[in-house]
């Protein structure tokens, strides 16, 4: 509460919008306990136990709340309890949370709606239906800074166009197409490469086993 009071006094914080994310903190040990568990590590320390820290900040970046979860907790399962605890402690009436796509699932969106919590979250185009992608393709204005708003079952989808992102995606796509053509045109080369990789993998495994 002292942190929130400070944010209200010095940063004019009024709960209208907050940003939410999680990170992991690992420990220099290989022994787990009730809280420190092995899980997906953002520090690339998958063999060492960790905890998951959920953090909420104001639009100015001032931290106002956090929760700690065991290290094997899926980060998407943290956002609802963290937000509800914050709202309950501070008796919040109007609230909007901003989070990235990793935090959001259909279940989370349902719970956000049921608890009347406004949200702005990242969306993954790869998870959209072919029909919805077609609608976006038909309606999108291909000019930088232009956006469209489409109503879906999970809320309004806002899409904007970026010429820089278009060129990057087109370049990566053409690279993949060229690789696929090479495999089709010279399949023996691809098989030899895969065979060589498998031989190296088996040799490394044998070398590793011989040391133990």
Residue pairs with C-beta under 8 A, 6 or more apart in sequence:
1 89
1 90
3 63
3 64
3 65
4 13
4 64
4 65
4 90
7 13
7 58
7 62
7 64
8 14
11 58
11 60
11 62
13 58
13 62
13 64
15 90
15 92
15 93
15 94
15 95
16 94
16 95
16 96
17 59
17 96
17 97
17 98
18 56
18 57
18 58
18 59
18 64
18 95
18 96
18 97
18 98
19 56
19 57
19 58
19 59
19 61
19 97
19 98
19 99
20 54
20 55
20 56
20 79
20 82
20 83
20 97
20 98
20 99
20 103
21 54
21 55
21 99
21 100
21 103
22 52
22 53
22 54
22 55
22 75
22 78
22 103
23 42
23 52
23 53
23 55
24 39
24 40
24 41
24 42
24 43
24 50
24 51
24 52
24 53
24 71
25 50
25 51
25 53
26 41
26 43
26 45
26 48
26 49
26 50
26 71
27 36
27 48
27 49
27 50
28 48
29 36
29 48
29 49
30 47
30 48
30 49
31 49
32 38
32 49
33 49
34 70
35 51
35 68
35 70
35 71
36 49
36 50
36 51
36 70
36 71
37 49
37 50
37 70
37 71
37 72
37 73
38 46
38 47
38 48
38 49
38 50
38 71
38 72
39 46
39 50
39 52
39 70
39 71
39 72
39 73
40 46
40 75
41 48
41 50
43 50
49 71
50 71
51 68
51 69
51 70
51 71
52 68
52 69
52 70
52 71
52 73
52 75
52 78
53 66
53 67
53 68
53 69
54 66
54 67
54 68
54 69
54 75
54 78
54 79
54 82
55 63
55 65
55 66
56 63
56 64
56 65
56 66
56 82
56 83
56 86
56 97
57 63
57 64
58 64
64 86
65 82
65 85
65 86
67 78
67 81
67 82
67 85
69 78
75 102
75 103
76 102
76 103
76 104
76 105
76 108
78 103
79 97
79 99
79 103
79 104
79 108
80 108
80 111
80 112
80 115
83 95
83 97
83 115
83 117
84 115
86 92
87 95
87 115
87 117
94 118
95 117
95 118
96 117
96 118
96 119
96 120
97 112
97 117
97 118
97 119
97 120
98 119
98 120
98 121
99 119
99 120
99 121
99 122
100 121
100 122
101 121
101 122
101 123
101 124
103 121
104 119
104 121
104 122
106 154
109 119
109 121
109 154
109 155
112 119
119 155
123 157
125 133
128 136
132 150
132 152
132 157
135 150
136 148
136 150
136 157
136 159
139 148
139 150
140 146
140 148
140 159
140 161
141 147
141 148
141 161
142 161
142 166
143 161
144 161
144 162
144 163
145 160
145 161
146 160
146 161
147 158
147 159
147 160
147 161
148 158
148 159
148 160
149 156
149 157
149 158
150 156
150 157
150 158
150 159
151 157
182 189
182 190
183 190
